[in-house]
Amino acid sequence: MACGLSQAAPPARECSHRGRVGAFFRTSQSLTYTVCITFPSKRRLCARNQAAEAETTYVNRITTSVVGWHKVVWFADGRRLVRWFWHR
């Protein structure tokens, strides 16, 4: 998670209201993954069947104007990775 969409954006747990938010994904092997975001309102949005080539960084832009904790979950190769960020 980062407050920005550039690969140079530093990891972050809190992003400003007007800032861009990126959910970054990188893998050592080629695979297909799903990334889901749960908003503070409990609404859930998923991007399924995202193709990822080995050793390439991918970013999913998260568009939100909702204040509060957001949960991002990646599903890949039988694993589940969860990260949270605060959008203010």
All heavy atoms as an XYZ file, in Angstrom:
712
protein
N       0.841     -1.167      0.000
C       0.000      0.000      0.000
C       0.889      1.233      0.000
O       1.885      1.277      0.699
C      -0.885      0.017      1.238
C      -1.842     -1.165      1.350
S      -2.940     -1.358     -0.040
C      -3.638      0.244     -0.202
N       0.484      2.222     -0.797
C       1.236      3.469     -0.851
C       0.295      4.619     -1.188
O      -0.748      4.419     -1.811
C       2.335      3.389     -1.896
N       0.683      5.800     -0.757
C      -0.054      7.020     -1.099
C       0.559      7.564     -2.383
O       1.299      8.537     -2.377
C       0.024      8.026      0.036
S      -0.688      7.426      1.565
N       0.290      6.891     -3.442
C       0.811      7.247     -4.746
C       0.741      6.046     -5.660
O       0.531      4.922     -5.201
N       0.917      6.283     -6.939
C       0.820      5.203     -7.915
C       2.166      4.840     -8.527
O       2.267      3.896     -9.289
C      -0.171      5.590     -9.023
C      -1.585      5.915     -8.540
C      -2.456      6.346     -9.704
C      -2.196      4.729     -7.821
N       3.205      5.580     -8.176
C       4.537      5.324     -8.694
C       5.202      4.203     -7.904
O       5.002      4.072     -6.695
C       5.382      6.596     -8.560
O       6.751      6.306     -8.683
N       6.019      3.408     -8.576
C       6.750      2.351     -7.884
C       7.706      2.929     -6.852
O       8.129      2.235     -5.947
C       7.502      1.484     -8.882
C       6.584      0.624     -9.711
C       7.348     -0.338    -10.600
O       8.492     -0.655    -10.336
N       6.704     -0.785    -11.656
N       8.032      4.214     -6.969
C       8.912      4.873     -6.006
C       8.159      5.399     -4.788
O       8.778      5.873     -3.833
C       9.647      6.022     -6.687
N       6.833      5.307     -4.794
C       6.037      5.800     -3.665
C       6.347      4.961     -2.423
O       6.358      3.741     -2.494
C       4.548      5.725     -3.987
N       6.612      5.613     -1.298
C       6.927      4.852     -0.089
C       5.678      4.175      0.481
O       4.573      4.705      0.346
C       7.460      5.918      0.877
C       6.846      7.197      0.412
C       6.676      7.060     -1.069
N       5.841      3.020      1.096
C       4.696      2.350      1.727
C       4.037      3.278      2.748
O       4.707      4.089      3.380
C       5.319      1.143      2.423
C       6.611      0.930      1.719
C       7.080      2.284      1.283
N       2.724      3.155      2.896
C       2.006      4.019      3.824
C       0.786      3.319      4.391
O       0.229      2.430      3.762
C       1.584      5.303      3.110
N       0.394      3.734      5.588
C      -0.823      3.227      6.214
C      -1.881      4.314      6.310
O      -3.004      4.059      6.704
C      -0.520      2.681      7.600
C       0.258      1.387      7.552
C       0.452      0.812      8.922
N      -0.745      0.887      9.728
C      -1.475     -0.151     10.111
N      -1.117     -1.351      9.757
N      -2.535      0.009     10.868
N      -1.507      5.566      5.986
C      -2.468      6.668      6.048
C      -2.269      7.559      4.838
O      -1.145      7.959      4.539
C      -2.271      7.483      7.329
C      -3.273      8.600      7.459
C      -3.168      9.326      8.790
O      -2.649      8.765      9.751
O      -3.628     10.472      8.844
N      -3.372      7.854      4.138
C      -3.311      8.691      2.944
C      -4.286      9.849      3.084
O      -5.368      9.692      3.644
C      -3.658      7.873      1.700
S      -2.515      6.520      1.386
N      -3.877     11.009      2.529
C      -4.739     12.185      2.612
C      -5.957     12.022      1.717
O      -5.980     11.196      0.806
C      -3.971     13.438      2.221
O      -3.682     13.404      0.836
N      -6.953     12.842      1.965
C      -8.224     12.777      1.240
C      -8.022     12.921     -0.267
O      -8.672     12.250     -1.046
C      -9.168     13.852      1.770
C     -10.503     13.849      1.110
N     -11.391     12.822      1.254
C     -11.091     14.738      0.267
C     -12.490     13.083      0.545
N     -12.328     14.232     -0.052
N      -7.134     13.793     -0.672
C      -6.937     14.040     -2.107
C      -5.827     13.195     -2.703
O      -5.614     13.214     -3.896
C      -6.651     15.509     -2.336
C      -7.852     16.337     -1.988
C      -7.636     17.758     -2.343
N      -8.833     18.483     -1.928
C      -9.203     19.616     -2.416
N      -8.471     20.190     -3.319
N     -10.289     20.200     -2.006
N      -5.120     12.462     -1.880
C      -4.004     11.670     -2.377
C      -4.458     10.430     -3.138
O      -5.527      9.888     -2.898
N      -3.634      9.990     -4.038
C      -3.887      8.747     -4.772
C      -3.405      7.586     -3.923
O      -2.412      7.694     -3.215
C      -3.147      8.760     -6.099
C      -3.662      9.817     -7.030
C      -2.894      9.793     -8.308
N      -3.463     10.757     -9.237
C      -2.985     10.986    -10.428
N      -1.918     10.315    -10.842
N      -3.541     11.862    -11.218
N      -4.101      6.481     -4.019
C      -3.754      5.293     -3.243
C      -3.514      4.142     -4.204
O      -4.318      3.892     -5.100
C      -4.887      4.920     -2.249
C      -4.498      3.693     -1.442
C      -5.200      6.097     -1.327
N      -2.403      3.444     -4.004
C      -2.077      2.314     -4.854
C      -1.884      1.045     -4.044
O      -1.273      1.071     -2.977
N      -2.440     -0.052     -4.537
C      -2.247     -1.378     -3.939
C      -1.269     -2.117     -4.849
O      -1.613     -2.482     -5.967
C      -3.567     -2.124     -3.832
N      -0.043     -2.301     -4.381
C       1.025     -2.871     -5.195
C       1.118     -4.378     -5.005
O       0.894     -4.893     -3.920
C       2.361     -2.227     -4.817
C       2.441     -0.781     -5.229
C       1.856      0.215     -4.455
C       3.080     -0.421     -6.398
C       1.911      1.539     -4.837
C       3.148      0.905     -6.788
C       2.562      1.890     -6.007
N       1.476     -5.071     -6.094
C       1.601     -6.524     -6.062
C       2.818     -6.930     -6.884
O       3.014     -6.455     -7.996
C       0.351     -7.176     -6.654
C       0.363     -8.671     -6.589
C       0.008     -9.326     -5.426
C       0.737     -9.416     -7.696
C       0.030    -10.706     -5.368
C       0.757    -10.800     -7.643
C       0.402    -11.447     -6.471
N       3.639     -7.797     -6.305
C       4.820     -8.326     -6.992
C       4.983     -9.785     -6.582
O       4.788    -10.133     -5.421
C       6.062     -7.525     -6.614
C       7.302     -7.933     -7.362
C       8.456     -7.023     -6.985
N       9.679     -7.425     -7.630
C      10.123     -6.971     -8.783
N       9.412     -6.074     -9.438
N      11.249     -7.391     -9.292
N       5.364    -10.620     -7.528
C       5.496    -12.045     -7.265
C       6.767    -12.594     -7.924
O       7.252    -12.009     -8.902
C       4.259    -12.818     -7.770
O       4.425    -14.205     -7.507
C       4.018    -12.609     -9.246
N       7.270    -13.674     -7.390
C       8.473    -14.291     -7.956
C       8.133    -15.286     -9.065
O       9.023    -15.787     -9.740
C       9.267    -14.998     -6.855
O       8.480    -16.013     -6.273
N       6.850    -15.580     -9.235
C       6.426    -16.508    -10.290
C       5.207    -15.941    -11.010
O       4.443    -15.190    -10.433
C       6.081    -17.870     -9.696
C       4.940    -17.819     -8.699
C       4.717    -19.134     -8.002
O       5.577    -19.993     -7.992
N       3.547    -19.304     -7.404
N       5.031    -16.297    -12.255
C       3.858    -15.837    -13.008
C       2.617    -16.528    -12.457
O       2.640    -17.734    -12.191
C       4.024    -16.162    -14.488
O       5.115    -15.443    -15.019
N       1.562    -15.753    -12.264
C       0.315    -16.296    -11.720
C      -0.833    -15.346    -11.975
O      -0.655    -14.271    -12.520
C       0.450    -16.604    -10.230
C       0.992    -15.530     -9.278
C      -0.002    -14.439     -9.012
C       1.416    -16.181     -7.986
N      -2.020    -15.755    -11.566
C      -3.217    -14.925    -11.620
C      -3.633    -14.624    -10.187
O      -3.619    -15.510     -9.336
C      -4.355    -15.655    -12.356
O      -3.899    -15.960    -13.688
C      -5.594    -14.797    -12.450
N      -3.984    -13.366     -9.907
C      -4.376    -12.986     -8.553
C      -5.670    -12.190     -8.576
O      -6.104    -11.701     -9.610
C      -3.262    -12.194     -7.859
C      -3.038    -10.785     -8.392
C      -3.625     -9.692     -7.761
C      -2.242    -10.550     -9.502
C      -3.413     -8.411     -8.237
C      -2.027     -9.275     -9.981
C      -2.613     -8.208     -9.343
O      -2.414     -6.935     -9.806
N      -6.255    -12.085     -7.412
C      -7.443    -11.257     -7.191
C      -7.107    -10.269     -6.089
O      -6.457    -10.629     -5.106
C      -8.647    -12.122     -6.762
O      -8.987    -12.991     -7.849
C      -9.859    -11.275     -6.405
N      -7.525     -9.030     -6.251
C      -7.363     -8.032     -5.198
C      -8.743     -7.466     -4.881
O      -9.518     -7.148     -5.783
C      -6.353     -6.922     -5.589
C      -6.785     -6.181     -6.825
C      -6.115     -5.972     -4.426
N      -9.067     -7.399     -3.583
C     -10.365     -6.890     -3.138
C     -10.148     -5.768     -2.124
O      -9.228     -5.835     -1.314
C     -11.192     -7.995     -2.471
S     -11.612     -9.363     -3.564
N     -11.008     -4.779     -2.164
C     -10.996     -3.721     -1.161
C     -12.344     -3.691     -0.479
O     -13.382     -3.794     -1.127
C     -10.652     -2.346     -1.772
C     -10.656     -1.287     -0.680
C     -11.583     -1.995     -2.900
C     -10.053      0.027     -1.092
N     -12.295     -3.585      0.844
C     -13.515     -3.408      1.630
C     -13.467     -1.995      2.204
O     -12.526     -1.637      2.914
C     -13.613     -4.444      2.763
O     -13.557     -5.750      2.185
C     -14.923     -4.282      3.526
N     -14.466     -1.198      1.873
C     -14.554      0.183      2.308
C     -15.132      0.256      3.722
O     -15.742     -0.717      4.187
C     -15.435      0.978      1.332
C     -14.863      1.032     -0.057
C     -15.169      0.046     -0.984
C     -14.014      2.057     -0.440
C     -14.645      0.075     -2.268
C     -13.479      2.102     -1.717
C     -13.796      1.104     -2.640
N     -14.978      1.394      4.415
C     -15.539      1.517      5.763
C     -17.048      1.246      5.826
O     -17.560      0.806      6.848
C     -15.233      2.968      6.144
C     -14.015      3.299      5.353
C     -14.186      2.559      4.047
N     -17.746      1.455      4.726
C     -19.192      1.200      4.673
C     -19.508     -0.292      4.544
O     -20.655     -0.676      4.477
C     -19.798      1.934      3.478
O     -19.261      1.394      2.269
N     -18.461     -1.142      4.472
C     -18.548     -2.606      4.298
C     -18.796     -3.007      2.850
O     -18.909     -4.178      2.549
C     -19.625     -3.244      5.204
C     -19.453     -2.921      6.669
C     -18.146     -3.445      7.199
C     -18.044     -3.167      8.685
N     -16.736     -2.870      9.145
N     -18.878     -2.047      1.958
C     -18.982     -2.363      0.530
C     -17.662     -2.982      0.075
O     -16.590     -2.526      0.464
C     -19.266     -1.091     -0.263
C     -19.475     -1.364     -1.731
C     -19.733     -0.086     -2.496
N     -18.905     -0.169     -3.694
C     -18.325      0.840     -4.279
N     -18.480      2.047     -3.822
N     -17.588      0.663     -5.346
N     -17.738     -3.992     -0.767
C     -16.541     -4.704     -1.218
C     -16.481     -4.670     -2.742
O     -17.472     -4.897     -3.425
C     -16.581     -6.143     -0.721
C     -15.351     -6.932     -1.042
C     -15.441     -8.302     -0.409
N     -14.269     -9.078     -0.771
C     -14.214    -10.387     -0.767
N     -15.268    -11.092     -0.400
N     -13.128    -11.012     -1.098
N     -15.289     -4.417     -3.247
C     -15.069     -4.344     -4.680
C     -13.825     -5.171     -5.003
O     -12.796     -5.021     -4.352
C     -14.859     -2.885     -5.090
C     -14.634     -2.580     -6.557
C     -15.867     -2.957     -7.374
C     -14.331     -1.102     -6.725
N     -13.927     -6.062     -6.000
C     -12.810     -6.949     -6.349
C     -12.439     -6.827     -7.817
O     -13.296     -6.634     -8.667
C     -13.167     -8.406     -6.064
S     -13.446     -8.777     -4.329
N     -11.147     -6.966     -8.086
C     -10.629     -7.085     -9.449
C     -10.099     -8.506     -9.548
O      -9.099     -8.848     -8.925
C      -9.530     -6.066     -9.690
N     -10.793     -9.331    -10.283
C     -10.460    -10.754    -10.369
C      -9.614    -11.055    -11.600
O      -9.575    -10.280    -12.548
C     -11.747    -11.571    -10.427
C     -12.630    -11.371     -9.220
C     -13.879    -12.242     -9.258
N     -14.864    -11.854     -8.292
C     -14.773    -12.044     -6.988
N     -13.714    -12.615     -6.490
N     -15.731    -11.652     -6.174
N      -8.952    -12.202    -11.545
C      -8.174    -12.715    -12.682
C      -7.165    -11.710    -13.232
O      -7.076    -11.499    -14.440
C      -9.111    -13.204    -13.793
C      -9.992    -14.324    -13.310
O      -9.545    -15.214    -12.592
N     -11.260    -14.291    -13.682
N      -6.401    -11.108    -12.332
C      -5.346    -10.181    -12.716
C      -4.088    -10.997    -13.033
O      -3.590    -11.719    -12.171
C      -5.051     -9.198    -11.583
C      -6.260     -8.395    -11.129
C      -6.705     -7.421    -12.181
O      -5.950     -6.559    -12.606
N      -7.939     -7.571    -12.637
N      -3.590    -10.908    -14.246
C      -2.387    -11.649    -14.634
C      -1.148    -10.923    -14.134
O      -1.048     -9.699    -14.241
C      -2.327    -11.794    -16.144
N      -0.220    -11.669    -13.558
C       1.030    -11.105    -13.055
C       2.202    -11.934    -13.568
O       2.245    -13.143    -13.364
C       1.018    -11.082    -11.534
N       3.119    -11.268    -14.232
C       4.348    -11.914    -14.688
C       5.362    -11.862    -13.545
O       5.350    -10.934    -12.731
C       4.907    -11.196    -15.914
C       4.028    -11.300    -17.136
C       3.862    -12.734    -17.622
O       4.851    -13.500    -17.590
O       2.738    -13.096    -18.022
N       6.241    -12.832    -13.504
C       7.255    -12.900    -12.456
C       8.146    -11.657    -12.462
O       8.477    -11.126    -13.519
C       8.106    -14.148    -12.641
N       8.478    -11.188    -11.240
C       9.416    -10.080    -11.034
C       8.960     -8.760    -11.645
O       9.774     -7.905    -11.969
C      10.811    -10.446    -11.544
C      11.364    -11.737    -10.973
C      11.412    -11.767     -9.438
O      11.574    -10.709     -8.803
O      11.278    -12.869     -8.871
N       7.673     -8.587    -11.796
C       7.103     -7.335    -12.296
C       6.176     -6.779    -11.227
O       5.400     -7.516    -10.635
C       6.304     -7.574    -13.600
O       7.175     -8.161    -14.558
C       5.741     -6.288    -14.149
N       6.262     -5.476    -10.971
C       5.401     -4.844     -9.976
C       4.153     -4.300    -10.656
O       4.242     -3.605    -11.663
C       6.139     -3.699     -9.259
O       7.312     -4.230     -8.642
C       5.258     -3.058     -8.195
N       2.991     -4.625    -10.077
C       1.697     -4.159    -10.590
C       1.058     -3.265     -9.541
O       1.252     -3.465     -8.349
C       0.778     -5.344    -10.880
C       1.311     -6.216    -11.989
C       2.186     -7.257    -11.718
C       0.970     -5.964    -13.307
C       2.704     -8.040    -12.735
C       1.478     -6.743    -14.339
C       2.352     -7.781    -14.041
O       2.874     -8.538    -15.051
N       0.293     -2.294    -10.008
C      -0.417     -1.407     -9.080
C      -1.884     -1.353     -9.475
O      -2.223     -1.219    -10.638
C       0.200      0.013     -9.049
C       0.131      0.689    -10.386
C      -0.469      0.859     -7.988
N      -2.737     -1.529     -8.473
C      -4.179     -1.342     -8.644
C      -4.522     -0.028     -7.957
O      -4.286      0.130     -6.763
C      -4.967     -2.489     -8.008
C      -4.793     -3.779     -8.773
O      -3.869     -4.541     -8.518
N      -5.666     -4.007     -9.727
N      -5.054      0.910     -8.727
C      -5.437      2.208     -8.172
C      -6.714      2.043     -7.354
O      -7.682      1.428     -7.810
C      -5.666      3.205     -9.292
C      -6.020      4.566     -8.786
C      -6.194      5.532     -9.921
N      -6.507      6.835     -9.375
C      -6.510      7.938    -10.078
N      -6.219      7.900    -11.352
N      -6.807      9.080     -9.506
N      -6.711      2.602     -6.169
C      -7.889      2.564     -5.303
C      -8.495      3.959     -5.291
O      -7.848      4.912     -4.870
C      -7.524      2.111     -3.875
C      -6.972      0.691     -3.932
C      -8.737      2.215     -2.957
C      -6.439      0.184     -2.614
N      -9.691      4.065     -5.795
C     -10.394      5.343     -5.839
C     -11.417      5.362     -4.713
O     -12.319      4.526     -4.688
C     -11.103      5.527     -7.197
O     -10.127      5.392     -8.230
C     -11.763      6.873     -7.282
N     -11.234      6.292     -3.786
C     -12.154      6.390     -2.659
C     -12.211      7.814     -2.148
O     -11.219      8.538     -2.201
C     -11.744      5.438     -1.516
O     -12.701      5.543     -0.455
C     -10.362      5.751     -0.971
N     -13.367      8.210     -1.675
C     -13.528      9.499     -1.003
C     -14.064      9.273      0.402
O     -14.400     10.208      1.103
C     -14.467     10.403     -1.802
O     -15.729      9.777     -1.924
N     -14.152      8.014      0.790
C     -14.702      7.642      2.096
C     -13.613      7.732      3.149
O     -12.505      7.213      2.969
C     -15.270      6.203      2.053
C     -15.846      5.806      3.387
C     -16.299      6.079      0.949
N     -13.905      8.389      4.258
C     -12.966      8.504      5.369
C     -13.065      7.250      6.231
O     -14.158      6.764      6.509
C     -13.270      9.765      6.221
C     -12.388      9.814      7.453
C     -13.102     11.020      5.381
N     -11.923      6.723      6.635
C     -11.913      5.575      7.536
C     -10.956      4.498      7.081
O     -10.203      4.663      6.122
N     -10.990      3.373      7.814
C     -10.119      2.235      7.509
C     -10.638      1.469      6.294
O     -11.814      1.159      6.205
C     -10.028      1.290      8.703
C      -9.163      1.817      9.796
C      -9.573      2.343     10.986
C      -7.739      1.885      9.807
N      -8.486      2.736     11.725
C      -7.353      2.467     11.034
C      -6.753      1.516      8.897
C      -6.017      2.680     11.362
C      -5.426      1.734      9.232
C      -5.073      2.305     10.455
N      -9.740      1.167      5.404
C     -10.019      0.371      4.211
C      -9.179     -0.893      4.305
O      -8.010     -0.832      4.702
C      -9.616      1.128      2.946
C     -10.424      2.355      2.684
N     -10.453      3.443      3.524
C     -11.224      2.671      1.644
C     -11.237      4.369      3.019
N     -11.718      3.923      1.864
N      -9.746     -2.012      3.927
C      -9.021     -3.282      3.955
C      -8.776     -3.740      2.526
O      -9.688     -3.788      1.715
C      -9.820     -4.344      4.714
C      -9.102     -5.687      4.778
C      -9.795     -6.649      5.733
C     -10.827     -7.470      5.054
N     -11.359     -8.552      5.902
N      -7.528     -4.080      2.229
C      -7.160     -4.594      0.910
C      -6.675     -6.028      1.093
O      -5.843     -6.301      1.956
C      -6.062     -3.735      0.259
C      -5.706     -4.278     -1.109
C      -6.527     -2.293      0.143
N      -7.222     -6.940      0.286
C      -6.860     -8.354      0.373
C      -6.476     -8.855     -1.008
O      -7.207     -8.652     -1.972
C      -8.037     -9.205      0.922
C      -7.628    -10.662      1.048
C      -8.537     -8.666      2.245
N      -5.304     -9.485     -1.082
C      -4.847    -10.137     -2.305
C      -4.992    -11.638     -2.116
O      -4.659    -12.177     -1.054
C      -3.374     -9.848     -2.584
C      -3.062     -8.439     -2.950
C      -2.959     -7.918     -4.203
C      -2.766     -7.365     -2.063
N      -2.618     -6.596     -4.152
C      -2.495     -6.225     -2.835
C      -2.707     -7.244     -0.662
C      -2.165     -5.000     -2.283
C      -2.385     -6.036     -0.107
C      -2.113     -4.925     -0.917
N      -5.470    -12.328     -3.136
C      -5.572    -13.787     -3.159
C      -4.717    -14.269     -4.325
O      -4.976    -13.895     -5.471
C      -7.012    -14.247     -3.368
C      -7.961    -13.786     -2.298
C      -8.673    -12.602     -2.449
C      -8.133    -14.537     -1.147
C      -9.553    -12.178     -1.467
C      -9.007    -14.121     -0.163
C      -9.717    -12.936     -0.313
N      -3.693    -15.075     -4.024
C      -2.816    -15.578     -5.084
C      -2.171    -16.875     -4.644
O      -1.684    -16.981     -3.514
C      -1.737    -14.551     -5.399
N      -2.169    -17.841     -5.525
C      -1.477    -19.110     -5.296
C      -1.869    -19.751     -3.955
O      -1.031    -20.258     -3.225
C       0.035    -18.869     -5.368
C       0.818    -20.136     -5.601
O       0.269    -21.074     -6.226
O       1.983    -20.200     -5.151
N      -3.161    -19.695     -3.645
C      -3.656    -20.298     -2.411
C      -3.350    -19.507     -1.150
O      -3.594    -19.980     -0.036
N      -2.815    -18.316     -1.297
C      -2.480    -17.473     -0.142
C      -3.379    -16.250     -0.091
O      -3.927    -15.817     -1.102
C      -1.031    -17.018     -0.216
C      -0.065    -18.161     -0.146
C       1.337    -17.640     -0.147
N       2.261    -18.755     -0.149
C       3.455    -18.707     -0.647
N       3.906    -17.596     -1.188
N       4.237    -19.767     -0.612
N      -3.465    -15.688      1.100
C      -4.275    -14.490      1.338
C      -3.403    -13.489      2.084
O      -2.854    -13.806      3.131
C      -5.487    -14.875      2.182
C      -6.414    -13.762      2.524
C      -7.605    -14.344      3.302
N      -8.524    -13.326      3.712
C      -8.559    -12.792      4.921
N      -7.733    -13.212      5.861
N      -9.430    -11.852      5.204
N      -3.262    -12.285      1.544
C      -2.472    -11.240      2.170
C      -3.384    -10.052      2.433
O      -4.081     -9.594      1.523
C      -1.322    -10.817      1.245
C      -0.455     -9.679      1.740
C       0.306    -10.091      3.001
C       0.497     -9.231      0.655
N      -3.380     -9.563      3.673
C      -4.275     -8.480      4.073
C      -3.461     -7.261      4.498
O      -2.487     -7.391      5.237
C      -5.183     -8.909      5.253
C      -6.089     -7.769      5.680
C      -5.987    -10.141      4.889
N      -3.873     -6.078      4.034
C      -3.290     -4.816      4.472
C      -4.428     -3.829      4.717
O      -5.472     -3.877      4.069
C      -2.354     -4.234      3.408
C      -1.104     -5.039      3.182
C      -0.173     -4.923      4.377
N       1.071     -5.624      4.147
C       1.346     -6.837      4.624
N       0.461     -7.478      5.347
N       2.494     -7.399      4.396
N      -4.206     -2.928      5.651
C      -5.187     -1.888      5.994
C      -4.553     -0.521      5.725
O      -3.360     -0.350      5.873
C      -5.544     -1.946      7.469
C      -6.284     -3.178      7.875
C      -5.751     -4.404      8.184
C      -7.688     -3.323      8.010
N      -6.736     -5.273      8.508
C      -7.943     -4.642      8.424
C      -8.767     -2.466      7.837
C      -9.224     -5.128      8.663
C     -10.037     -2.929      8.075
C     -10.255     -4.254      8.477
N      -5.386      0.455      5.350
C      -4.919      1.835      5.302
C      -6.048      2.763      5.716
O      -7.218      2.439      5.587
C      -4.355      2.204      3.907
C      -5.397      2.389      2.839
C      -5.939      3.632      2.588
C      -5.823      1.313      2.084
C      -6.881      3.807      1.597
C      -6.769      1.462      1.100
C      -7.306      2.717      0.852
N      -5.650      3.915      6.247
C      -6.595      4.928      6.695
C      -6.648      6.019      5.635
O      -5.634      6.544      5.204
C      -6.129      5.535      8.019
C      -7.022      6.627      8.509
C      -6.861      7.970      8.319
C      -8.222      6.485      9.264
N      -7.894      8.658      8.909
C      -8.746      7.768      9.491
C      -8.916      5.377      9.764
C      -9.917      7.995     10.198
C     -10.085      5.612     10.477
C     -10.573      6.897     10.695
N      -7.845      6.318      5.188
C      -8.045      7.395      4.226
C      -8.733      8.520      4.948
O      -9.791      8.328      5.546
C      -8.898      6.902      3.043
C      -8.923      7.851      1.919
N      -9.956      8.716      1.717
C      -8.031      8.103      0.922
C      -9.715      9.439      0.637
N      -8.550      9.079      0.147
N      -8.114      9.713      4.920
C      -8.697     10.850      5.637
C      -9.102     11.947      4.695
O      -8.728     12.019      3.598
C      -7.725     11.384      6.682
C      -6.362     11.758      6.140
C      -5.476     12.274      7.265
N      -4.104     12.275      6.832
C      -3.485     13.341      6.353
N      -4.116     14.483      6.253
N      -2.245     13.266      5.978
